[in-house]
Amino acid sequence: MKRNICFLLINLIVFSSFTFGKIDKAEYYKALSSGSEATIDLMIQKLEIDSETPMNRAYKGTLLMKKAGFIKVASGKVKLFKKGAGLLEDEIKKNTENAEFRFLRLSVQEHAPGILKYNKNFDEDKAAVIKAYPKLDPTLKSVISTYAGSSKIIKLSDLNK
């Protein structure tokens, strides 16, 4: 009971500080990399109350796939992961040149359990990210270069060609 009240109060405080409109990339990527289910839930809620855009749907899809890792029951885990993957894949199909969406998929694929078979686009996503990297905004470039520092798929040397 105390936990629910605390969670509700945190939501109220956090949402009262949100401004409606465009999602802040740095805030989104901080939530995505946090490893905290509560932080991921808060960002999903923010995306749900914000306007429907391709970026918000791709962000929400990626967060749902990440959140699936916190689910205890295997069937629920797979269902949530597939829901998120569907959102992200739809946006990639509609926006094939969007390197950020490709980066999101690449990062999920690299960490998704093999049993999910969500690992078929490494090469094309890596190529799209590398090609677009010089033209990306500084925040996204920073996120990608930080990720490349520990990735087995995309390396810092790939980005500095």
N, C-alpha and C positions, 0 to 999 in steps of 0.2 A: 504494500500500500504506500509506504513512504517512498519507495523507488518510483512508483507511478506519479506521485505528486511532484517529486523532484524532477522527473523527466518532463512533466507538463510545464513546470515553472521555467526550466531551461528553454523549452520550446518557445514560451511566451517572450522571454527575454531576447532570445536570438531573433525571433521573427519581428519583434518590435524594432530591432536595429536594421532589418533588411529594407532596402529600397526596392520597389518593384522595377522591373526592366531587365536590362541585360545582365546576365550572370558574369561575375568576375572570374576570369580564367584562373588566376592565382589561387583564389578561394576554392574553386572547383577542384583543381589538381591537389591542393592541400588535403581536401576531404578524401579524394580518391586514394591518395597514398597514405592516409592516416592509419589504416588498420583498425579503426574504431567503428563499430557498428552504429553507435549513436551519432557520430559525425556524418557517416554515410546517410543515415536516415534523415538527418536534418537537411542535408543537401538535396536529397530526393524530394523532400517536402517543399523546399524552396523552388525546385524546378517545376513541381506540380502546380504551384500557385502563380508561377511566372507565365508569360505568353508562350504558346506553342510555336516553336521554331525548329528547323532541322538540327541546330546546335543543341537545343535543350533536349530533344528526343535522343540524339546520339549520346549526350552526357548522361541522361537518365538510364538509357540502355546499359551503358558501361557500369554505372553504379549498381544497377540491379544484378549484373553478373558478379560484381565484387561482393555484394551483399549475400549472394547465394552461398558463398563460402562460410557464412555464419549460421546457416540453417542446419539443424541437427538431423532431420529426416531426409534420407537420400532422395525420395520422390519430390519433396518440396524444393530441395536444392536444385534438382534438374529442371523442374518446372520454372522456377524463378530465373535460372540461368538462361533458359531458352527464351523466356519473355524478353529479357534484356538483350539477348543476341538478336532477336527479331527486330527490335527497335533500331539497334545499331546497323544491322545488315540492310534494313530498308533505307536508312539515310545514306549509306554508302552506295547503294544502287542508284539512288536519285542524285547523288552528288559525287560521282566517281573521281573527280579531280580534287576533292577535299582531303588534303594531306593530314589534317588533324584527325579526321574520322579514321583514316588509315592507321595513324599512330595509335589511336585508342584500340582498334582491333588488334594490331600487332602486340601491344602490351598485354591485352587479355589473353591472346593466343599463347603467348610465351609462358604464362603462368597457369593456364587452364589445365586441369587434369586430363590426361590422355584419353580416358574413358569417354569424355564428352565429344571427342573427335572435332574439336574446334581449333584446328591447326593447319588449315589448308592454304592460307594466304600469306605466309611469311614473306616469300620472295617478292610478290607484287606490292605488298604494303611497305616493305623495306625500301624498294625502289622508288615508290611514290613519295615517301618521307624524305629520302635523300635528295631527290630531284627538287622538291619544293623548299627544302630547308633554308637555303639562302634568302628566300623571299618571305619567310614566316615572321610574325610579330615577335618582339624580343621575349615576351613572357613564354610563349610556346617554344621558342628556340631553347630557352633555359631549361624548361621541363624536359624536352627531348634530349638535350645534351646530358642532363643529370641522369636520365634513364639509361642513356647509352653507356654511361660509366660502369653500369653493372649488368647490362644486358648481354646475353649470349647471341642474340640475333643481329642487333645493330650496335656498332661500335663508334666511339668518338672519331676514330680515323675515317670512318665512312662519311661522317658529316663534314669533315674538313678537306674534302677532295677538291 
